[in-house]
Amino acid sequence: MGSHPALPVPTTEAGRDGLTAFLAAPERALVALDFDGTLAPIVPNPEDSRPHPDVPPALARLAPLIGGLAVITGRAAADAARLGGFEDLRGAPGFDRFTVLGAYGAERWNALDGSLTTPPPHPGVMAARADLPGVVRDALPSDRAHIEDKGGALAVHTRRADDPEAALEALREPLTLLAARHALTVEPGRRVLELRPPGTDKGAALAELVRAARPSAVLYAGDDLGDLAAFDALVKLRDNGLPGVRVCSGSTEVTALAEACDLLVDGPAGVAALLSGLADAVEGAAGGTPRGTGAG
Ligand SMILES: O=P(O)(O)OC[C@H]1O[C@H](O[C@H]2O[C@H](CO)[C@@H](O)[C@H](O)[C@H]2O)[C@H](O)[C@@H](O)[C@@H]1O
């Protein structure tokens, strides 16, 4: 890896190779980013989630310099586009190729035309919706949890409970049984257990983006347990010859990603600094001129 003062150095050799390959041909590189905890700081109410203030300018600088930019999130795709302010970026340089893969890859929002693709409602979600309030009440007679109805999935949050970790543990078994009754899967996350349709994950979503865009390198950043599937997919892609970097947006709530990553940064502020550092490095290498129109 050449010297780029604005860029942190990955701690693994594969990560350093990934970043070197990224910077060698940024106009063919793919950047895929998780939303909550990676672009947006964690807040008590999911509806209040917004990108860190340094994220939009960093994305605006980076998008025209690279081959492809995507958000892969557990949020509904339309919700992420709205909360992320991505609708406002439509028409901005480089955002014609920007896409949000929501619901762990089951939904897609395209910045090019604002189109949204969602799967038909899953019967298990519809059935579990009716049972869920009672199951939560029975599991937590003396504490509270908040149900987030995402349309295609149901998330039970304990962040606002008196004892969030104990509440999560009390919910784990009853929610697992409820999910099994309705052919759903339980997706654990930061103080949340989500009931969602099976059949996709962030690893499959990332692999599909790579299959479609055929980038020369890929960088994925995430913070939560659902992002481990994307880390695993990136390792498989690397085994098959595609260089890549796994970036962890660090937190004290989830440590598994920090142990599995090539580069640890300090939460969404650190992710924004990394994105901006990438733009600096690309612009520096090109003598201040944006590098091209991309391959995505
Ligand atoms: O894949 P992501 O973009 O990371 O989305 C995962 C879940 O994120 C949201 O929940 C998390 O963020 C909330 C807002 O900061 C926080 O209150 C909660 O404790 C976190 O778990 C979102 O609400 C979920 O729907 C997403 O699945």
The ligand as an ORCA input file, in Angstrom:
! r2SCAN-3c Opt
* xyz 0 1
  O     -28.534     -3.188      9.028
  P     -28.627     -1.900      9.778
  O     -28.680     -0.708      8.883
  O     -27.567     -1.776     10.838
  O     -30.032     -1.976     10.539
  C     -30.172     -2.884     11.649
  C     -31.297     -2.421     12.538
  O     -31.033     -1.054     12.834
  C     -32.011     -0.328     13.572
  O     -31.880     -0.678     14.945
  C     -30.655     -0.253     15.501
  O     -30.569      1.187     15.412
  C     -31.577      1.893     16.177
  C     -31.412      3.375     15.879
  O     -30.131      3.817     16.206
  C     -31.395      1.548     17.656
  O     -32.383      2.224     18.425
  C     -31.510      0.031     17.847
  O     -31.211     -0.316     19.191
  C     -30.532     -0.697     16.935
  O     -30.741     -2.099     16.995
  C     -33.408     -0.523     13.039
  O     -34.339      0.007     13.934
  C     -33.720     -1.967     12.712
  O     -34.950     -2.031     12.016
  C     -32.629     -2.512     11.802
  O     -32.906     -3.866     11.466
*
